[in-house]
Each structure stands twice: as structure tokens, then as C-alpha cells.
Amino acid sequence: MRIGIIIGRIGDVDGVALETEKWIEVLQRMGHEIFIMSGRFKRSIVGEKNETIVPSLSFFSPQCEWEQKRAFFYPDEDPSMLINHLEYESDIVAIQIFKWMLKKKIDVILSENASALPCHLSMGMGIKKAVERTGIPLVTHDHDFAWERGDRYKTPHKPIREIIDTTFPINSKGVKHAVINTPAKHELRKMVNIDSIVVPNVMDFNEPYGEIDNYNSDLLQHFGFKKNIIPMFQITRIVRRKGIETAIELVDRLNDNRIRLIITGSAADDERFGYYKVLKEMISQRKLEDKVHFAHHHISPFRGKSYDGGKIYSLSDAYAHSAACTYFSTYEGFGNAFVECILAKKPIFVNNYKPVYWPDIGSKGFKTVMLEDNNLTDDAVEEAREILTKPDLQKEIAEYNFNLGKKHFSYEVLEEKLSELFDMKAF
């Protein structure tokens, strides 16, 4: 089939973009031809001839930013100007989609979160108009919904609430919904009476990942670490819900001069660096400056060169040198870092984060050190100590978890799900 994907941005490192690339790779393996319409291409994904840029679909376009401000952040008393704008802009989007469908001979459209979360109102409305007016089948990959975001998408305007209720998520004939976790499936049914298929986030378990090679062999030395250290990595961004303070507490209570916590992510998404400052203060108060290291200047999603010509290591390189990983998040839509750690064959210390960890991951039987509500008990500390100091135990746990991960979160699992979703007879 010829599958057309509509997405706000792609080629970036956000969860929606990364998972979309995995879907594209598996869909291509299945023999489908992929076409992409997006507001922003950070890099080419399927070749320029199959890529159509529509700047107004970007989350950073003037249209989108104005809509979000007037609908949610700085609403006017009279919403009529906003409503007229949305109808006009969404008509333009619908026409662009229609022309794209004809030109590329699209058989089915895949909407990547654009028909689930109202982060771009006119794009979601335009997709709905195009689908309802042409009757083309639509698969929506729903990563999150407005009701999961607290007050972010609350508005005083009844017409905007009606648009959200009827468009995000879309509930039209000939539409299939894929959600990323079991709680979302239940909520979608409860909130808007829509059935869906759970498609977990996946990794390619047939490709090497997190292995030491010539490029990354000097990673620990690059940071100035001695050979006898035990590196424990926190491979996430620095945002409050990641629970990094629990990882710092763990290092403190382990009280082992060999153990180092290396935090790879930046604080770019941390508002006013408030959480980063809390972590730095905690490190200072506990006198852990020699045991906790921030490495975001040297580690990125992909390998490269820094401004001074030095090495930039990838996340895979970081996993390669981990004795174990910390992942004490309090909330996640799924938890890619967990699957990455399993793929890299590293033990993981995890919080039973809401709402997904136990129903969709932990209940599968993975061997972890699991906390409840980030309560770091004495038993958990000692269990972590045993794993960190016994390489043979690390390997035993890692192999067990890898095989379990391959069973539940591999590209083969994704292919089965996509075969069901894109079965044209079922639309």
C-alpha cells in the first residue's frame, strides 16, 4: 500500500517522532511505500521525493502558536475571531491533504498524534475534514490525550471545547486508533467510547545496541574516571518527573567510593532550571560532587563532534559502559528508556511509575529492583549493591530481561500489530 503519514515534526528526538520512524522502518519491511507530510523535517526520513513540507503544520508556525495562545494561554473574551481563523486554516489544511493524496496516490493516512492531542488545532481539524470528505481510511497513532495533561488544554470558550471533544481524538467512520499503553485504551473507551489497539513502543532487538567498540571505548576515561569505578547511568532528560533525586539518594546510601552516577540528559526542558538547581543543591549538601556527574555536553542521541572538535557519544555508547541504569520516573506514557536498557543488556533500577509500568511492562516478569512511590528501602539499596558489585549477576539478569524484551517489545511484535491496523478489509 501507499501510506501517507501526517506529523507536526519528524527527524527529531521527541517520543512521537522516534516511534514514527520505527513504524516507518517496519512498514517498509512489510513492503509498503511511505509518504510524509510534515511541518518540519529535521532530516530526510524516506527520501525527498516522498516528503512534503507544509510549514503551517509545524508546532512553531505562526498559525499554531497564535491558535494555542488564543485558545488556552491568553484567550480573548470573544472567541469568534479564533473560530473563524480555525475554520479558514483547517480548510486550507484539508485542501493540501486532498491534493497530496491525489498526487501521491495515497491509500491510507496515518496521523501521528495530530488527531489525538490538541497541540495544533487547525491541523487536527484539517485532517478530520479531509478524511470525512474523501472517505479515505485513517489510522491514528495516539501517544497522549488532552485529559492526561491536567490544565494544559482547558479553555473558557465553549466552541473550542466542542472542537476538542469532536476532533481530539477524532471519532469518525473509517478510523482506527492505536494507543501506546493499556490505561490509555481503557480511558479512550471510558471517555469517548472509542475502541483501540495497544501498540507498545518497541526497539529492534536484532541490531547491536549498547556495545563497546573502538569509538566509545574511551568514554569513561574521557570523563576522567579511573578504571576501577562502577558506572551507574541515568539516561534521561533532567525534568522533575524523572525522579533523579532518588538516584542521587541511592548513590549516597550505597556509600561506595567506586560507584558513580552519570546523568546524560540536559536541563533544556526544565523550566528555569528549577529542578536542576534542586539536584545540584542535593549533591552539594550530601557532599557527592565526586560521585554524581552531569554529562550532557558529551552525550547526545547520536554520535558527533562538539564545538571544540571533541567527541560526542551516543546514548548507545552510554549504555555500553553502564553497570546498571536508574529509572525512577513518577510518570511516563510508556518508558522508552526502560526498553533501551533491556536492549542494551543492562540491569535497571526502576520506580513503579504511573500509569503504565506495572500493567504494561513490570507484569511481564522483568527482573528489576523496583520501588513503590520512590521509597528507597534498605532492602532495595542492598539489592542494588549486590547487582552493581557482581558482574556475573549483571549478565544473568541482562540476558533474561533481553529475551523477555524481545518477546514483548521487538519489531516483530510491532509488525504483527501493524498488520492488524493496516488490514484494509477491517476498515
Secondary structure, DSSP 8 states (H G I E B T S, - for coil): -EEEEEES-BSSSSHHHHHHHHHHHHHHHTT-EEEEEES-BSS-SS-GGGEEE-GGGSTTSHHHHHHHIIIIIS--S--HHHHHHHHHHHHHHHHHHHHHHHHHT-SEEEEESTTTSTTSHHHHHHHHHHHHHH---EEEEE---GGGSTTTT--S-HHHHHHHHHHTTB--TTEEEEESSHHHHHHHHHHH----EE----B-TTS--S---TTTTTHHHHTT--TT-EEEEE-S---GGG-HHHHHHHHHHH--TTEEEEE---STTSGGGHHHHHHHHHHHHTT-TTTEEE-TTTB-SS-EE-TTS-EEB-HHHHHHT-SEEEE--SB-SS-HHHHHHHHTT--EEEE--BTTIIIIIGGG----EEESTT---HHHHHHHHHHHH-HHHHHHHHHHHHHHHHHHSBHHHHHHHHHHHT-GGG-
